[in-house]
Amino acid sequence: MPLPTRRRLLHLAAATALPWVARPAHAAAWRGERALSLVHTHTRERVALTYAADGQYLPDALERMNRFLRDHYTGEVGLIQPPLLDLLHGVQRLLGQTRAFEVISGYRCPATNTRLRREGGGVATRSLHMDGKAIDVRLPGVPLAELRDAALELRGGGVGYYPGPQFVHVDTGRVRRW
């Protein structure tokens, strides 16, 4: 019997071990602790925290994550939706990684989104960053295409691939890719 390919293993893991990531209503099905480590490329801040335990989100940790993922242009703090954190956690598990994600952009206030859109940065008019449902990241040591493929395998929302500026956009909106 031939050995399974990496892609087949990713598909199998997504189909069996992590189905609740694609369906936020099942987030409580994840027992044990869920933790993330992040470093922000613009502020140079770092955070490593457990944001959920035994099927429950931890309010203090979510507040810290909101502050960490604030609009780095204005300092405005938004509400990051916990299923987005679950999606990142799922990608990390699927890739077998524990390294910190590098965050390029988390929450964006409407004024920042409008300004970036006017500057021609390919920013959506109604970006999910403004709703705390999107994040732009990379994962050191993981090829960008592999990070993209893992996010796509989870089918937890939209996945944008930006090889020039070196990041992958993930969100918890409808499943799509670009």
Secondary structure in CASP SS format (residue, H / E / C, confidence):
PFRMAT SS
TARGET T0000
AUTHOR 0000-0000-0000
METHOD secondary structure of the structure
MODEL  1
M C 1.00
P C 1.00
L C 1.00
P C 1.00
T C 1.00
R H 1.00
R H 1.00
R H 1.00
L H 1.00
L H 1.00
H H 1.00
L H 1.00
A H 1.00
A H 1.00
A H 1.00
T H 1.00
A C 1.00
L C 1.00
P H 1.00
W H 1.00
V H 1.00
A H 1.00
R C 1.00
P H 1.00
A H 1.00
H H 1.00
A H 1.00
A H 1.00
A H 1.00
W C 1.00
R C 1.00
G C 1.00
E E 1.00
R E 1.00
A E 1.00
L E 1.00
S E 1.00
L E 1.00
V E 1.00
H E 1.00
T C 1.00
H C 1.00
T C 1.00
R C 1.00
E C 1.00
R E 1.00
V E 1.00
A E 1.00
L E 1.00
T E 1.00
Y E 1.00
A E 1.00
A E 1.00
D C 1.00
G C 1.00
Q E 1.00
Y E 1.00
L C 1.00
P H 1.00
D H 1.00
A H 1.00
L H 1.00
E H 1.00
R H 1.00
M H 1.00
N H 1.00
R H 1.00
F H 1.00
L C 1.00
R C 1.00
D C 1.00
H C 1.00
Y C 1.00
T C 1.00
G C 1.00
E C 1.00
V C 1.00
G C 1.00
L C 1.00
I C 1.00
Q C 1.00
P H 1.00
P H 1.00
L H 1.00
L H 1.00
D H 1.00
L H 1.00
L H 1.00
H H 1.00
G H 1.00
V H 1.00
Q H 1.00
R H 1.00
L H 1.00
L H 1.00
G C 1.00
Q C 1.00
T C 1.00
R C 1.00
A C 1.00
F E 1.00
E E 1.00
V E 1.00
I E 1.00
S E 1.00
G C 1.00
Y C 1.00
R C 1.00
C C 1.00
P H 1.00
A H 1.00
T H 1.00
N H 1.00
T H 1.00
R H 1.00
L H 1.00
R H 1.00
R H 1.00
E C 1.00
G C 1.00
G C 1.00
G C 1.00
V C 1.00
A C 1.00
T C 1.00
R C 1.00
S C 1.00
L H 1.00
H H 1.00
M H 1.00
D H 1.00
G C 1.00
K C 1.00
A E 1.00
I E 1.00
D E 1.00
V E 1.00
R E 1.00
L C 1.00
P C 1.00
G C 1.00
V C 1.00
P C 1.00
L H 1.00
A H 1.00
E H 1.00
L H 1.00
R H 1.00
D H 1.00
A H 1.00
A H 1.00
L H 1.00
E H 1.00
L H 1.00
R C 1.00
G C 1.00
G C 1.00
G E 1.00
V E 1.00
G E 1.00
Y E 1.00
Y E 1.00
P C 1.00
G C 1.00
P C 1.00
Q C 1.00
F E 1.00
V E 1.00
H E 1.00
V E 1.00
D E 1.00
T C 1.00
G C 1.00
R C 1.00
V C 1.00
R E 1.00
R E 1.00
W C 1.00
END
